[in-house]
Every structure is written in structure tokens, then in C-alpha cells.
Amino acid sequence: MRYPKSLSKEGCIGFVAPSFGCATEPYKSAFEQAQKNFSAMGHSLWLGPNCYAAEGIGISNTPQKCGEELTAAYCGEESDVLISCGGGELMCETLDFVDFEAIKKAKPKWYLGYSDNTHFTYLLPTLCDIAAIYGPCAAAFGMKPWHPSLTDAYELLRGEKSSFAAYPLWEKESLKSEENPLAPYHVTEPRILHTFCAGKEIPQEEVEWSASGRLLGGCLDCLVNLLGTTYDKTTEFVERYKEDGILWFWESCDLNVMAIRRAVWQMKRAGWFRYVKGFLIGRPYCFGQEIMGLDQYHAVVDLLAEYSVPVVMDLDFGHLPPMMPLVCGADAQVEVKKNEMQIRYAMTDTITNKE
């Protein structure tokens, strides 16, 4: 696995929009404030041609223009790291226009984004053996003040921090709007982790689990969309890193609890979970939903019971913020004790490159 060099104190932050751009409110104002924030911190900025575009269907521009922007930005020397402007709906259509062979040969750089950006944060490690960060998109960095999760993501980019812990509260309902584009996360709900093994929930006071492995995952909607396509090299990846074992992580956006269960079944039958050491599941956007007696927990744990590894649910990442930054492809150490969770990354090529 190749780890990109950390962002230097005065390094250039690049922005691209292979999914949605920041053309409408509240994203436009939030993105502009994020640029001001990064500039005030001493960074130069580079913007891809689609950052403010709204010409595409479910993405910022045509699939060809989005794919070409992403390839050029990743392989070019204009920026040191890349942050996606936002998530969207059809980033999958850009993949035919992304030159992964050129990206393999390019100098690795950090790419940060989540949701629809799974189509790149997942393929960078599985196709190119380059680590990527599943975390907040550009507009989030415009909020005032920054939530600690944003500071964590920035410090990871800078190589200043390699260990991250769960946050005490999460946001059920956002206050961000066209009239209030810089609103911080409206964190009101206490973190309550649920840990299962072999299909049964472990009492929280008895939970104590530690494991290391290769971190792999993203947005479930996108993962199952990639499954079985020409871009799906997952089984080859898990075989390549079988000595490390795999720590799977995912969360979901549009999927209801039935669709989540179908997706888990499909990944399981595709052989993705070979060599699994544990599952880390973020809060689904359909949090609290129940259909025909199926809730968000049994949508997952019933099908994973046979692996007899911990399944930790309602973690801090995904579409219900805050989100701890997850390095897809990284060698990670996870510790869960009672209601606390911590993750550490062993990325010596990156952490030693800080300024």
C-alpha cells in the first residue's frame, strides 16, 4: 500500500467535483468560506474546472469532463492533496473516463471525500494500491466553528495525527440551510455503540475488543453498485492482504433496511468477506427505521453471524455526522471498550513527513 505525502504547512489544497459541485446554496457559500479558512491557515488553493458546475445529471458536469478533471488533478503537480467538493448520485458514470493506469504511475496524493466519492476512495486502494481518506467533503470545512471531526481530518492530511476517537454527540437533524450555510453540526444525540458477535449483542459494559487489519469500505450504496463490474477487484485485494486480515467499514445513504440486507447478502456471496477480522458500521441515514420487523441492526448482523467476529454499529462516520476520518487501505488498529472506540493508523511513510 502506498501512502501519500502529508500536506505541508504551506502546501496547496486542490478541489475537484467528480460528483456534485458547489453551485447552489448552502454549498456555494460554505465552500467559499472553506477556501477562506484554508487560505487563512497559510495554504494556497487550486480549483478544478467543475467546482462550481451544475451541468451534469447527478454530478457536476458530463461524465467525461468529470473523469478528465479527476485524472488531471490527481496526476498533475498543481496541488498536493485533493478534497472533493461534495457527494452526489452518479459518480459511477465518470469511471470510464478516469485513467487509473496513469493514476497508478502518478505520485500518490491524498484524496478526501465520502458518499458518492466511494467510487474513488475505494478504487484507489483496490485498483491502484494507494490509500485514500473517507471523510468530510470541502463545503463542511466552511462551518463556524469547526467541529473536532473536521480538525481531525485536517490533521490527518497534515500528518499531525494518526489516532482518532469517537465523538460524544451526533447530529440527527441539521440546521444548515440556504439562509444559514455556515451552521456547525447540530449535535444533540449521545453516542451509543452496539456491538454484536455471532448474531448476538454483547452487553455494553462487557465489550472489550482490539484488532488490527487492512481497513476497507465506504458508502454501501456505492460498494454494491461496484460489485461485479470491471472495476471490482475486491477479492484480489483481500487475497493480497490476507495476512493482515480485513476490517470492513460501511455506512449507507439511500438504502432502506431491506436494501441494506440485500446489499450485505450480495457482498457476502461475492466472497468479499474472506479473511474478515471485524465490521465497523456507521449510522445509516435511515436511522431508526423498521420494515416488517427488520431494523438497521438485524439488516446486518443476521447475515454476518457465521464469521464470529465483532460487528460494531452506530459508529461516527457517514451521512449523520460527525465522521471520524477513515483511511481506506490503511493498516489500522481498532479498539472498542464499552461505549468508546478508537482507531490508529500505521502509516510511517505519511506520519514522518509532517512539518
C-alpha positions in Angstrom: 0.0 0.0 0.0 1.3 3.4 -0.9 0.6 6.3 1.4 0.7 9.9 0.1 3.0 12.5 1.5 1.4 14.7 4.1 0.2 18.2 3.3 2.9 20.7 4.3 2.3 23.9 6.3 2.0 26.0 3.2 1.0 23.2 0.8 -1.6 23.6 -1.9 -5.1 22.1 -1.4 -6.9 21.2 -4.6 -10.6 20.9 -5.1 -12.4 18.7 -7.6 -16.0 17.9 -8.3 -16.3 14.4 -9.8 -19.6 14.2 -8.1 -21.8 17.3 -7.3 -20.1 20.7 -7.4 -20.8 23.6 -5.1 -23.1 25.5 -7.5 -26.1 26.0 -5.2 -26.8 27.1 -1.6 -25.9 26.3 1.1 -22.9 24.6 -0.5 -21.6 27.5 -2.5 -21.3 29.9 0.4 -19.9 27.1 2.7 -17.3 26.2 0.0 -16.3 29.8 -0.4 -15.9 30.1 3.4 -13.9 26.9 3.5 -11.5 28.4 0.9 -11.1 31.5 3.1 -10.4 29.3 6.1 -7.7 27.3 4.4 -6.1 30.4 2.9 -6.0 32.0 6.4 -4.2 28.9 7.6 -1.4 29.5 5.1 -2.4 27.2 2.2 -2.6 28.0 -1.4 -5.6 26.7 -3.3 -6.3 25.2 -6.7 -9.8 24.7 -8.1 -10.7 22.3 -10.8 -12.9 23.5 -13.6 -16.1 21.7 -12.3 -16.1 23.0 -8.7 -19.0 25.4 -9.4 -20.5 23.5 -12.3 -24.1 22.2 -12.5 -24.2 20.8 -16.0 -24.5 17.1 -15.3 -27.1 14.6 -14.1 -26.3 13.7 -10.5 -22.8 15.1 -10.9 -21.2 18.5 -11.7 -20.7 18.0 -15.4 -20.7 15.4 -18.1 -19.1 12.0 -17.0 -16.3 12.7 -19.5 -15.5 16.1 -18.1 -15.7 14.9 -14.5 -13.4 11.9 -15.2 -10.9 14.0 -17.1 -10.8 16.6 -14.3 -10.2 14.0 -11.7 -7.4 12.3 -13.7 -5.7 15.6 -14.5 -5.9 16.9 -10.9 -4.6 13.7 -9.4 -1.7 13.3 -11.8 -0.9 17.0 -12.0 1.5 19.0 -10.0 -0.8 21.9 -9.3 -2.0 20.6 -5.9 -0.6 18.5 -3.0 -3.9 17.0 -1.8 -7.4 16.8 -3.2 -10.7 17.4 -1.4 -13.9 16.6 -3.2 -16.5 19.4 -3.4 -19.3 17.1 -2.4 -21.2 13.9 -2.8 -23.8 13.2 -5.4 -25.6 10.4 -7.3 -23.9 9.2 -10.4 -20.1 9.4 -10.0 -20.0 5.8 -11.2 -20.6 7.1 -14.7 -17.3 9.0 -14.6 -15.2 5.9 -14.1 -14.9 5.1 -17.8 -13.2 8.4 -18.2 -10.8 8.1 -15.2 -7.3 6.9 -16.3 -6.5 4.5 -13.5 -3.3 3.4 -15.2 -2.0 7.0 -15.2 -3.0 7.3 -11.6 -1.1 4.2 -10.7 2.0 5.7 -12.2 1.5 9.2 -10.6 2.9 10.4 -7.3 0.3 9.5 -4.7 -1.7 12.3 -3.1 -4.4 12.3 -0.5 -7.9 12.3 -1.8 -10.6 13.2 0.8 -14.4 12.7 0.3 -17.3 10.5 1.2 -20.6 9.1 0.0 -20.6 9.1 -3.9 -16.8 9.6 -3.6 -16.6 5.9 -2.6 -16.2 5.4 -6.3 -12.7 6.8 -5.9 -11.8 6.3 -2.3 -12.5 2.6 -2.7 -10.9 2.2 -6.1 -7.7 4.0 -5.2 -6.6 1.2 -2.8 -8.3 -1.8 -4.6 -7.1 -0.9 -8.1 -4.0 1.3 -7.5 -2.8 0.2 -4.1 -3.0 3.9 -2.9 -4.6 4.8 0.4 -7.5 7.4 0.4 -9.5 9.1 3.1 -13.2 8.6 3.6 -14.2 11.8 5.3 -15.9 15.2 5.0 -16.2 17.0 1.7 -15.0 20.5 1.0 -18.1 22.5 2.0 -18.1 21.1 5.5 -14.8 23.0 6.2 -16.8 26.2 5.9 -18.7 25.8 9.1 -18.1 28.1 12.0 -16.7 26.9 14.3 -15.1 23.6 13.0 -16.3 20.5 14.7 -13.4 18.4 16.2 -14.0 15.9 13.4 -13.0 18.5 10.8 -9.9 19.3 12.8 -9.2 15.5 12.8 -9.5 15.2 9.1 -7.2 18.3 8.5 -4.6 17.0 11.0 -4.6 13.6 9.2 -3.9 15.4 5.9 -1.1 17.3 7.6 0.4 14.1 9.1 0.0 15.6 12.6 -2.3 12.9 13.9 -2.8 9.2 13.4 -5.1 8.2 16.2 -8.8 9.1 16.4 -11.6 8.5 18.9 -15.4 8.5 18.6 -17.2 11.8 19.4 -19.7 12.2 22.3 -22.7 13.5 20.3 -24.1 13.2 16.8 -26.4 15.2 14.5 -29.9 13.8 13.9 -31.3 17.0 12.2 -29.1 19.6 10.5 -29.5 23.3 10.9 -27.7 24.1 7.7 -29.9 25.9 5.2 -29.7 28.4 2.3 -30.1 31.1 5.0 -27.6 29.6 7.4 -24.9 28.0 5.2 -22.1 28.1 7.8 -24.1 26.4 10.6 -22.0 23.9 12.6 -23.1 20.4 13.2 -26.2 20.3 15.4 -25.0 17.5 17.7 -27.8 16.6 20.1 -27.8 12.8 20.3 -25.5 10.8 22.6 -23.2 8.2 21.0 -24.5 4.7 21.9 -22.5 1.9 20.3 -24.0 -1.6 19.7 -21.6 -4.5 19.4 -22.6 -7.9 18.2 -20.8 -11.2 17.7 -22.1 -14.4 16.3 -25.5 -12.7 15.9 -25.9 -11.7 19.5 -25.5 -8.3 21.1 -22.8 -8.1 23.7 -23.8 -6.0 26.8 -22.1 -2.7 26.5 -20.3 -3.0 29.9 -18.7 -6.3 28.7 -17.4 -5.0 25.3 -13.6 -5.1 25.0 -12.2 -5.8 21.6 -9.0 -5.0 19.8 -7.9 -6.0 16.3 -5.6 -4.9 13.5 -6.2 -5.3 9.8 -6.4 -3.6 6.5 -9.3 -1.1 6.5 -11.6 -1.3 3.5 -15.1 0.1 2.7 -17.2 3.2 2.1 -20.8 4.0 1.3 -22.8 0.8 1.0 -24.9 2.2 -1.9 -21.8 2.6 -4.0 -20.0 -0.5 -2.9 -22.8 -2.8 -4.0 -23.0 -0.7 -7.2 -19.4 -1.5 -8.0 -19.8 -5.2 -7.2 -19.4 -7.5 -10.2 -18.3 -4.7 -12.6 -15.0 -4.4 -14.4 -13.9 -2.1 -11.5 -14.5 -4.7 -8.8 -11.1 -6.1 -7.8 -12.1 -6.7 -4.2 -11.5 -10.4 -4.0 -8.0 -9.9 -5.4 -7.4 -7.1 -2.8 -8.5 -9.2 0.2 -6.4 -12.1 -1.1 -3.3 -9.8 -1.5 -3.7 -8.7 2.1 -5.0 -11.9 3.7 -2.0 -12.0 6.1 -3.2 -8.6 7.6 -6.9 -9.5 7.5 -9.7 -7.1 6.6 -11.5 -4.6 8.8 -14.6 -3.8 6.8 -16.4 -0.4 7.3 -19.5 1.0 5.7 -22.5 3.3 6.1 -25.5 3.9 3.9 -27.4 6.8 2.4 -30.5 6.0 0.2 -30.8 2.3 1.2 -33.7 1.3 3.5 -33.2 -1.6 5.9 -34.3 -4.2 3.3 -31.9 -2.8 0.7 -29.1 -2.8 3.3 -29.7 -6.5 4.0 -29.8 -7.3 0.3 -26.5 -5.4 -0.2 -24.8 -7.3 2.7 -26.0 -10.6 1.2 -24.6 -9.7 -2.2 -21.2 -8.7 -0.9 -21.1 -11.9 1.3 -22.0 -14.2 -1.7 -19.4 -12.4 -3.8 -16.6 -13.5 -1.4 -15.7 -10.1 -0.2 -15.7 -11.1 3.5 -13.0 -13.7 3.3 -10.3 -13.0 5.9 -12.5 -10.5 7.7 -11.5 -9.6 11.3 -14.3 -7.3 12.1 -17.1 -5.0 10.8 -17.3 -1.3 11.6 -20.8 0.1 10.7 -21.6 3.8 10.7 -25.1 5.1 11.4 -27.4 4.7 8.4 -29.3 7.7 7.0 -32.4 5.6 7.7 -31.5 5.5 11.4 -34.3 4.1 13.5 -36.3 2.6 10.5 -38.1 -0.7 10.8 -39.8 -2.6 7.9 -41.7 -5.8 8.5 -39.9 -6.3 11.8 -36.4 -5.7 10.3 -34.4 -2.9 11.9 -30.9 -1.5 11.0 -29.2 -3.9 13.3 -30.7 -7.2 12.1 -30.3 -6.0 8.5 -26.6 -6.5 9.1 -25.8 -8.8 11.9 -28.0 -11.8 11.0 -26.0 -12.3 7.8 -22.7 -11.8 9.4 -23.2 -14.1 12.4 -21.3 -17.0 10.8 -18.0 -15.1 10.8 -17.9 -14.9 14.6 -16.2 -11.6 14.6 -17.3 -8.3 16.2 -19.8 -6.1 14.4 -19.7 -2.6 15.9 -22.6 -0.4 14.9 -23.7 3.2 15.0 -20.1 4.5 14.7 -19.2 8.1 13.9 -18.9 8.2 10.1 -21.3 8.7 7.2 -24.4 10.8 6.4 -25.3 11.5 10.0 -22.3 13.5 11.2 -19.8 13.8 12.7 -17.4 11.5 10.9 -14.0 10.3 12.0 -11.6 10.2 9.1 -11.2 6.6 7.8 -8.2 5.7 5.7 -9.3 3.2 3.2 -6.5 0.7 2.5 -4.5 1.6 5.6 -3.1 -0.8 8.2 -5.3 0.0 11.2 -5.7 -0.9 14.8 -9.2 -0.7 16.3 -10.1 -0.7 19.9 -13.6 -0.8 21.3 -14.3 -0.8 25.0 -17.8 -0.4 26.4 -19.1 2.7 24.6 -15.7 4.0 23.4 -14.0 3.4 20.1 -10.5 4.4 18.9 -8.7 3.8 15.6 -5.0 4.2 14.9 -3.2 4.1 11.6 0.3 2.7 11.0 1.4 4.9 8.1 5.1 5.6 8.7 5.5 7.0 5.2 3.0 9.7 6.0 3.3 10.5 9.6 7.0 11.1 9.4 6.5 13.6 6.6 4.9 16.3 8.8 6.4 19.7 9.0 
